[in-house]
Amino acid sequence: VYTETQAFTYKVFAAKVFSDVMIPMYYDLYTVEGRQELLDELTELTAVNDCIDSSITVTGEDKIAILSTCVNNANTRRYLICGVLQED
């Protein structure tokens, strides 16, 4: 991710179909416990096409980025790509 002054590197730890809940409204992202609850759900294998890299340790204290897009013919689902910030 590039900004005007910095470049950030994120390592993808999950790519999966997820519910279409508004993540910032459904999870308390202001607390470590709320972020950990989200991470626990993101790293749980729930579908055949889920891709989870269990070799990457991610906790509620880490900085993560989640990219979201539509899933064809599934109005109640989103496809998420989840990455954790890598410290240089």
CYANA upper distance limits for C-alpha pairs under 8 A (distance plus 0.5 A):
  1 VAL  CA      7 ALA  CA      6.17
  1 VAL  CA      8 PHE  CA      5.51
  1 VAL  CA      9 THR  CA      6.88
  1 VAL  CA     10 TYR  CA      8.23
  2 TYR  CA      6 GLN  CA      6.50
  2 TYR  CA      7 ALA  CA      4.94
  2 TYR  CA      8 PHE  CA      6.84
  3 THR  CA      7 ALA  CA      6.71
  8 PHE  CA     85 LEU  CA      7.58
  8 PHE  CA     86 GLN  CA      8.01
  9 THR  CA     85 LEU  CA      6.41
  9 THR  CA     86 GLN  CA      6.03
  9 THR  CA     87 GLU  CA      8.32
 10 TYR  CA     64 ILE  CA      8.21
 10 TYR  CA     65 ALA  CA      8.12
 10 TYR  CA     83 GLY  CA      5.65
 10 TYR  CA     84 VAL  CA      5.52
 10 TYR  CA     85 LEU  CA      4.84
 10 TYR  CA     86 GLN  CA      6.00
 11 LYS  CA     83 GLY  CA      5.45
 11 LYS  CA     84 VAL  CA      5.81
 11 LYS  CA     85 LEU  CA      7.03
 11 LYS  CA     86 GLN  CA      7.11
 12 VAL  CA     53 ASP  CA      8.34
 12 VAL  CA     81 ILE  CA      7.47
 12 VAL  CA     82 CYS  CA      6.05
 12 VAL  CA     83 GLY  CA      4.50
 12 VAL  CA     84 VAL  CA      7.00
 13 PHE  CA     43 THR  CA      8.49
 13 PHE  CA     52 ILE  CA      6.33
 13 PHE  CA     53 ASP  CA      5.48
 13 PHE  CA     54 SER  CA      7.88
 13 PHE  CA     56 ILE  CA      6.73
 13 PHE  CA     82 CYS  CA      6.44
 13 PHE  CA     83 GLY  CA      6.06
 13 PHE  CA     84 VAL  CA      7.56
 14 ALA  CA     42 LEU  CA      7.39
 14 ALA  CA     43 THR  CA      7.01
 14 ALA  CA     50 ASP  CA      8.11
 14 ALA  CA     51 CYS  CA      6.12
 14 ALA  CA     52 ILE  CA      4.99
 14 ALA  CA     53 ASP  CA      6.78
 14 ALA  CA     80 LEU  CA      8.17
 14 ALA  CA     81 ILE  CA      6.44
 14 ALA  CA     82 CYS  CA      5.60
 14 ALA  CA     83 GLY  CA      7.59
 15 ALA  CA     50 ASP  CA      6.61
 15 ALA  CA     51 CYS  CA      5.59
 15 ALA  CA     52 ILE  CA      7.03
 15 ALA  CA     79 TYR  CA      7.72
 15 ALA  CA     80 LEU  CA      6.03
 15 ALA  CA     81 ILE  CA      4.96
 15 ALA  CA     82 CYS  CA      6.73
 16 LYS  CA     42 LEU  CA      8.26
 16 LYS  CA     47 ALA  CA      8.39
 16 LYS  CA     49 ASN  CA      7.41
 16 LYS  CA     50 ASP  CA      5.02
 16 LYS  CA     51 CYS  CA      6.59
 16 LYS  CA     52 ILE  CA      8.40
 16 LYS  CA     79 TYR  CA      6.08
 16 LYS  CA     80 LEU  CA      5.92
 16 LYS  CA     81 ILE  CA      7.30
 17 VAL  CA     47 ALA  CA      8.04
 17 VAL  CA     49 ASN  CA      8.45
 17 VAL  CA     50 ASP  CA      7.31
 17 VAL  CA     71 VAL  CA      8.27
 17 VAL  CA     77 ARG  CA      6.94
 17 VAL  CA     78 ARG  CA      6.11
 17 VAL  CA     79 TYR  CA      4.88
 17 VAL  CA     80 LEU  CA      6.70
 18 PHE  CA     42 LEU  CA      8.35
 18 PHE  CA     77 ARG  CA      6.08
 18 PHE  CA     78 ARG  CA      5.77
 18 PHE  CA     79 TYR  CA      6.54
 18 PHE  CA     80 LEU  CA      7.21
 19 SER  CA     76 THR  CA      6.60
 19 SER  CA     77 ARG  CA      5.03
 19 SER  CA     78 ARG  CA      6.41
 20 ASP  CA     75 ASN  CA      8.37
 20 ASP  CA     76 THR  CA      5.75
 20 ASP  CA     77 ARG  CA      5.28
 20 ASP  CA     78 ARG  CA      5.86
 21 VAL  CA     25 MET  CA      8.49
 21 VAL  CA     26 TYR  CA      7.16
 22 MET  CA     26 TYR  CA      6.51
 23 ILE  CA     27 TYR  CA      6.35
 24 PRO  CA     28 ASP  CA      7.38
 24 PRO  CA     29 LEU  CA      6.89
 27 TYR  CA     34 GLY  CA      6.07
 27 TYR  CA     35 ARG  CA      7.49
 27 TYR  CA     37 GLU  CA      8.01
 27 TYR  CA     38 LEU  CA      7.11
 28 ASP  CA     33 GLU  CA      8.33
 28 ASP  CA     34 GLY  CA      5.02
 28 ASP  CA     35 ARG  CA      7.19
 29 LEU  CA     34 GLY  CA      5.85
 29 LEU  CA     35 ARG  CA      5.59
 30 TYR  CA     34 GLY  CA      7.61
 30 TYR  CA     35 ARG  CA      8.04
 31 THR  CA     35 ARG  CA      6.83
 32 VAL  CA     36 GLN  CA      6.50
 32 VAL  CA     60 GLY  CA      5.29
 32 VAL  CA     61 GLU  CA      6.41
 33 GLU  CA     37 GLU  CA      6.65
 33 GLU  CA     60 GLY  CA      7.10
 34 GLY  CA     38 LEU  CA      6.98
 34 GLY  CA     60 GLY  CA      8.06
 35 ARG  CA     39 LEU  CA      6.71
 35 ARG  CA     59 THR  CA      8.43
 35 ARG  CA     60 GLY  CA      5.27
 35 ARG  CA     61 GLU  CA      8.29
 36 GLN  CA     40 ASP  CA      6.50
 36 GLN  CA     59 THR  CA      6.63
 36 GLN  CA     60 GLY  CA      4.79
 37 GLU  CA     41 GLU  CA      7.00
 38 LEU  CA     42 LEU  CA      6.64
 39 LEU  CA     43 THR  CA      6.54
 39 LEU  CA     58 VAL  CA      8.07
 39 LEU  CA     59 THR  CA      7.68
 39 LEU  CA     60 GLY  CA      7.56
 40 ASP  CA     44 GLU  CA      6.79
 43 THR  CA     52 ILE  CA      6.61
 43 THR  CA     54 SER  CA      8.42
 44 GLU  CA     52 ILE  CA      8.37
 45 LEU  CA     50 ASP  CA      6.58
 45 LEU  CA     51 CYS  CA      8.33
 45 LEU  CA     52 ILE  CA      7.75
 46 THR  CA     50 ASP  CA      7.41
 58 VAL  CA     62 ASP  CA      6.87
 58 VAL  CA     84 VAL  CA      7.45
 62 ASP  CA     84 VAL  CA      7.31
 62 ASP  CA     85 LEU  CA      7.71
 63 LYS  CA     84 VAL  CA      6.38
 63 LYS  CA     85 LEU  CA      6.01
 64 ILE  CA     82 CYS  CA      7.50
 64 ILE  CA     83 GLY  CA      6.00
 64 ILE  CA     84 VAL  CA      4.84
 64 ILE  CA     85 LEU  CA      6.35
 65 ALA  CA     82 CYS  CA      6.35
 65 ALA  CA     83 GLY  CA      5.79
 65 ALA  CA     84 VAL  CA      6.94
 65 ALA  CA     85 LEU  CA      8.14
 66 ILE  CA     80 LEU  CA      6.89
 66 ILE  CA     81 ILE  CA      6.17
 66 ILE  CA     82 CYS  CA      5.01
 66 ILE  CA     83 GLY  CA      6.95
 67 LEU  CA     80 LEU  CA      6.06
 67 LEU  CA     81 ILE  CA      5.62
 67 LEU  CA     82 CYS  CA      6.99
 68 SER  CA     78 ARG  CA      6.83
 68 SER  CA     79 TYR  CA      6.13
 68 SER  CA     80 LEU  CA      5.12
 68 SER  CA     81 ILE  CA      7.06
 69 THR  CA     78 ARG  CA      6.23
 69 THR  CA     79 TYR  CA      5.81
 69 THR  CA     80 LEU  CA      7.19
 70 CYS  CA     74 ALA  CA      8.41
 70 CYS  CA     75 ASN  CA      8.28
 70 CYS  CA     77 ARG  CA      7.67
 70 CYS  CA     78 ARG  CA      5.55
 70 CYS  CA     79 TYR  CA      6.60
 71 VAL  CA     75 ASN  CA      7.69
 71 VAL  CA     77 ARG  CA      6.69
 71 VAL  CA     78 ARG  CA      6.01
 71 VAL  CA     79 TYR  CA      6.54
 74 ALA  CA     78 ARG  CA      8.43
